[in-house]
Amino acid sequence: MLTNGTTYQTANRLDRFVGFELLVMLYFLFATIFPILFQVS
């Protein structure tokens, strides 16, 4: 069984990783959407 300390550490690391993944996803989203928006206008 995991102790509370290691569980918290793992959750914290996972949280940071998820935040990084979201930033990357947002970056790619804007990179694909903005050229399309500029082409339409």
Backbone as a printed PyTorch tensor [residue, N CA C, xyz], in Angstrom:
tensor([[[  0.8270,  -1.2140,   0.0000],
         [  0.0000,   0.0000,   0.0000],
         [  0.8580,   1.2600,   0.0000]],

        [[  0.3500,   2.2920,  -0.6100],
         [  1.0780,   3.5530,  -0.6470],
         [  0.7630,   4.3760,   0.5880]],

        [[  1.7680,   5.0890,   1.0630],
         [  1.5160,   6.0110,   2.1740],
         [  0.9310,   7.3020,   1.6210]],

        [[  0.3740,   8.1120,   2.5120],
         [ -0.2380,   9.3660,   2.0770],
         [  0.7800,  10.2820,   1.4030]],

        [[  2.0190,  10.2500,   1.8860],
         [  3.0500,  11.1180,   1.3240],
         [  3.3070,  10.8220,  -0.1460]],

        [[  3.5060,   9.5470,  -0.4710],
         [  3.8000,   9.2070,  -1.8640],
         [  2.5770,   9.4250,  -2.7460]],

        [[  1.4080,   9.1700,  -2.2140],
         [  0.1890,   9.3850,  -2.9860],
         [  0.0480,  10.8630,  -3.3380]],

        [[  0.3180,  11.7310,  -2.3750],
         [  0.2170,  13.1670,  -2.6170],
         [  1.2570,  13.6110,  -3.6350]],

        [[  2.4830,  13.0790,  -3.4900],
         [  3.5440,  13.4310,  -4.4340],
         [  3.1580,  13.0270,  -5.8510]],

        [[  2.6560,  11.8220,  -6.0060],
         [  2.2760,  11.3370,  -7.3300],
         [  1.1470,  12.1880,  -7.9100]],

        [[  0.1710,  12.5230,  -7.0910],
         [ -0.9440,  13.3410,  -7.5590],
         [ -0.4500,  14.7200,  -7.9840]],

        [[  0.4780,  15.2710,  -7.2210],
         [  1.0180,  16.5830,  -7.5480],
         [  1.7370,  16.5470,  -8.8890]],

        [[  2.5390,  15.4960,  -9.0900],
         [  3.2760,  15.3700, -10.3490],
         [  2.3020,  15.1880, -11.5020]],

        [[  1.2580,  14.3840, -11.2810],
         [  0.2500,  14.1420, -12.3060],
         [ -0.4590,  15.4500, -12.6530]],

        [[ -0.7700,  16.2450, -11.6380],
         [ -1.4270,  17.5290, -11.8410],
         [ -0.5830,  18.4260, -12.7390]],

        [[  0.7190,  18.4910, -12.4490],
         [  1.6050,  19.3320, -13.2460],
         [  1.6740,  18.8160, -14.6730]],

        [[  1.7210,  17.4960, -14.8440],
         [  1.7970,  16.9010, -16.1800],
         [  0.5360,  17.2090, -16.9720]],

        [[ -0.6310,  17.1060, -16.3070],
         [ -1.8960,  17.3910, -16.9790],
         [ -1.9520,  18.8640, -17.3980]],

        [[ -1.4620,  19.7470, -16.5340],
         [ -1.4330,  21.1660, -16.8730],
         [ -0.5660,  21.4250, -18.0980]],

        [[  0.5830,  20.7490, -18.1610],
         [  1.4780,  20.8960, -19.3110],
         [  0.8110,  20.3790, -20.5790]],

        [[  0.1380,  19.2450, -20.4690],
         [ -0.5590,  18.6680, -21.6160],
         [ -1.6400,  19.6240, -22.1230]],

        [[ -2.3660,  20.2500, -21.1980],
         [ -3.4110,  21.1960, -21.5930],
         [ -2.8150,  22.3880, -22.3220]],

        [[ -1.6710,  22.8880, -21.8400],
         [ -1.0210,  24.0110, -22.5020],
         [ -0.6200,  23.6380, -23.9200]],

        [[ -0.0520,  22.4440, -24.0870],
         [  0.3600,  21.9970, -25.4150],
         [ -0.8510,  21.8600, -26.3330]],

        [[ -1.9330,  21.2940, -25.7960],
         [ -3.1470,  21.1250, -26.6010],
         [ -3.7130,  22.4790, -27.0250]],

        [[ -3.7390,  23.4390, -26.0980],
         [ -4.2300,  24.7740, -26.4280],
         [ -3.3610,  25.4190, -27.4940]],

        [[ -2.0310,  25.2320, -27.3780],
         [ -1.1110,  25.8120, -28.3570],
         [ -1.3950,  25.2670, -29.7530]],

        [[ -1.5540,  23.9310, -29.8470],
         [ -1.8270,  23.3400, -31.1590],
         [ -3.1990,  23.7610, -31.6740]],

        [[ -4.1630,  23.8990, -30.7590],
         [ -5.4980,  24.3260, -31.1420],
         [ -5.4360,  25.7130, -31.7890]],

        [[ -4.7470,  26.6550, -31.1290],
         [ -4.6260,  28.0040, -31.6800],
         [ -3.8270,  27.9940, -32.9720]],

        [[ -2.7850,  27.1540, -33.0330],
         [ -1.9490,  27.0950, -34.2330],
         [ -2.7490,  26.6060, -35.4390]],

        [[ -3.7550,  25.7630, -35.2060],
         [ -4.5540,  25.2720, -36.3260],
         [ -5.7330,  26.1890, -36.6220]],

        [[ -6.2980,  26.8290, -35.5910],
         [ -7.5060,  27.6310, -35.7920],
         [ -7.1990,  29.0220, -36.3590]],

        [[ -6.1350,  29.6660, -35.8850],
         [ -5.8790,  31.0380, -36.3080],
         [ -5.6470,  31.1850, -37.8120]],

        [[ -4.8420,  30.3300, -38.4620],
         [ -4.6910,  30.4670, -39.9240],
         [ -6.0220,  30.3190, -40.6520]],

        [[ -6.8850,  29.4260, -40.1890],
         [ -8.1950,  29.2350, -40.8230],
         [ -9.0300,  30.5020, -40.6620]],

        [[ -9.0010,  31.0900, -39.4620],
         [ -9.7720,  32.3080, -39.2230],
         [ -9.2780,  33.4420, -40.1130]],

        [[ -7.9690,  33.5540, -40.2690],
         [ -7.4250,  34.6300, -41.1040],
         [ -7.7420,  34.3970, -42.5740]],

        [[ -7.8190,  33.1270, -42.9930],
         [ -8.1600,  32.8340, -44.3830],
         [ -9.6150,  33.1940, -44.6660]],

        [[-10.4910,  32.9220, -43.6840],
         [-11.9240,  33.1900, -43.8750],
         [-12.1930,  34.6890, -43.9560]],

        [[-11.5640,  35.4690, -43.0780],
         [-11.8460,  36.9000, -43.0340],
         [-11.2350,  37.6500, -44.2160]]])
